[in-house]
Amino acid sequence: MKWIDGKDYQWESKDLNDDCPAVISYFLAESKSSPTIIVFPGGGYGHRAYHEGEPVARWLNKLGFHACVARYKVKPINKQETIQQGLKMVRFVRERMDNKHDLKNKKLGVLGFSAGGHLAAMVSNLVEPGEIDFQILCYPVITMGPSTHEGSRNNLLGINATTRLIDEFSAEKLVHSETPPAFIWSTVNDSSVSVRNSLLYVESLQKYRIPYELHLFQEGRHGLGLAVDHPSAKDWTNLCAAWMQRYFMD
């Protein structure tokens, strides 16, 4: 696992196509009490979308948060390795926070878009209690069942996934009493990843009384990222910032 300083990283292509797992860091020089957020870009487990990576980290920096972008392996992938890689990244970042950045015992969150939202949700439910403090899921793929994004499922599990595998990799089935709080947003008319994914996750969070905030915007294509030019979905960044500052800023 590589640790790369964001100021030294060259974004030569507009996605993160290097297969070597890495964490690209955007730590602030000050703000020692601020949380750190790991960003998992989307891309259907087939690529990693640039606009859901570095620009998001820069936005988080402007809010006063430390940020990292996860360069996780994509197609061809080993399904178990992908999830384990996400878990290792969380522990890798936590170790750096503790030992290199004077952020011991400070909060750590994950933020994922689309398939990156699936990885963020999976990791949030599989870590040890307290390793992740909050999760932010943006138009996420959640289930591997009937409402899934087929491209993500096929890239992750293959085209002939068994019922056991589908259940094992459906994040809504992994929620438990110590799942971290969640901020979730999606658009109702997303034609790529059904809003049903977000609703399934919320149903599970409600079952276990996990705090969450859900925002659904009627209009908006898939893959909006920061949505700065969208008339309504652009509000998600302010809503999310308020949620984080209300609950997770010291």
N, C-alpha and C positions, 0 to 999 in steps of 0.2 A: 504494500500500500504506500503510495507516494503522497507527500505533503507538499503542495505548491503554493507559493505566495501569489495572490492574484495580481499584484502589481508587476510581477515578472512573467505572467502567463500570456502567451500569444494566442489570441483567438483567431487562428488563421482561417479555419472554416467556420461557417455559421452553425455548426453543431459541435458536439463534443465527441468526435469519432475515434479518438485514441482509445484502444482497448485496455490499456493499462489502468487498473483501478487507482483512483486518486481523489484527494480532497483538495479543492482549490480554495484557499482561505482569503477572506476579506475581514480581517480583524482590525478593529479601531485601535488607534494608539492610546486613547484614553478610555473612558466609560468602563472602568473595571467592574462595575456592579451590573452591567447590562447582560441580558441573556444572549446566548448564541443560537443561531438557527441554521440547520443544514437544509439546503435546497436540493430537491430531487426533480430535475427537469423531466418533462414527459417525452413521448415519442413512440408509444406503443411497444416498448421493449425492442424496437428495431433501430432507433437512433435516439439521440438526446437533443432536444430543441434548444438552440442558443438563447432564444428570447425568453425562455423559462429558466434561464440560468444566471449568467452574469448580470443582466439588467435588474433581476430580482434581488440579487445580493447587494447591488448598489442602492436600490430603494431601501432595503433594510438598514444599510449603513446610515442613510439620511435620517432614518427614524431613531438612530442611536443604538442599533443592534449589531453585534458581531455576526458575520455570516460566513458560510462555506457553501460551495457548490459541489455536489457529489458526482464524480465521473464514474458511474457504475457501468459494468459490462452489459452490452446489449447483444442482440442476435448476431451469431449463434450463441446461445447461452444454456447453462445448466440451471434448471429451475431452483434447485436447492441452493446452488452456489450463489445465485442472484440475491436471494433473501439473506443468506448468511453474510454476503458481502455488505449488504445494507446494515446489518447488525454490527459488523466489524467497523464500519465507518462511524457509527454512533460511538462506539467505545474508543476508537482512535481519536475522534474529536474531543471526547470527554477527557481522555488522558492528556491531550495537548492543553486543554483548558486548565487542568489541574496543575500541570508541571511546567508549562512554557508561558502561559499567559496570565498567571495570577488570578485565575477565575475558578478556583476550587470552590465547590458547593454552590456555584451559580447555576441558573436555570438553562436548560437546553431544550430546544424545540426542533421539530421537523416540519418542512413545508414541501408539499409535492403537487405537481400538476399532472392530470390525466393518468398515464401509467406510472409516472413518478409519484402520483397520489396513492396509487395502489401499493407501491413499495413503501412509502411513508406510513401508510395505515398498517401494513403487515408488520413493519418494524416496531411501530408503536405498541402493538399487541403482543409482541414476542420478546421484547426486552425485559430485563429484570425490573421490578417496581422501583420507580425513582430515577431510572436512567434517562428517561425522556419526560419532560414536564408538560408539554403540550404539543398538539399536532394541528397543522393547517392544511386542509385538503381542497384543492382547486379543481373543479369539474373532474373529480377523481373516478378512475376505474376502481370499483370496490369488489364486485362479485365476479366469479368465474362461471357463474350459472347462466340462466336464460337471458338476463339483462346485460350481459357482459359486452365489452368491446372485443369482437372476435379477433381482430388483429393482435391485440395485446395477449389474449389467451393463447392463440396459436403460437406466437413467438415465445411465450413463457412455458407453456405446457405441451405444445405440439397439437396436431390436428385431431388426435384420437385420445384425448385426455379421459381418464376414467372418472367415475363419480367420486371415488375417494380423493383423487388429485384435485378435482374441482372444489370439493368441500375444504380440503386442506389449504387451498390458496385463495379462498373467498374470505376477505377480511371481515365481513360482517359476522362470520361464524366464529371469529377468534376473540371478539370483544369479551372482556371479563371485568370483574369488580375493581381492578386497579388500572384499567385502560386510562391513559391521560386525557384531559379535556380537549375538545376539538372545536375548531372553527372551520366551517364547510360552506362553500358556495358553488353554484352551478347555474346554468341557464336552462329554462324549461324546454326550449326548442332546439337544444343541442342534438344534432342528427348523427353524431359519431359516438358519443358516450351518453347513454340514456340517463336522465336525471334520476331514474329509479335507483341507480347506484348510490347516490347520496342519501336517498330516502331509506334504502335498506340499512345503511350504516347508522343512520339516526334512530331507526327502530331498535337496533341492537344497543345503541348507547342509552336510549330511554329504558330499555329492559334492565340495565345494570345501574341506572341512575347516574350516568357519567355526565358531567356538565358539558354542554355544547351550545354553539350558536350557528344557526343555519340561515343562509340567505339565498333565495332563488330569484333570478331575474328572468322575466318572460322571454326577452329577445337576446340573441347572441350566438354566434357560431362557436364551434369547438376551437380550443387552442388560443384563447384571447390573451393569455399571459397577464401582464399588468393592465391590459384593457384601457390604456390611456385615451384612446380615441373613440371608445364606445359610449354612447349617450347615457346608458344606465349602469352597465356592468362595471364601468370605471370606479363606481362608488365602493367596490369591494375593498380596495386598498385602504380607504379611510376607515371603513367599518372594521377591518382586520386590525389596523393600527390601534384603534380605540380599544378593541378587545384585548390585545396584547398589553397595552399600557395599563389597562384597568386591573388586570389579573396577574401579570407576570413581571412588571417592572418594579424594582425595589424602591 
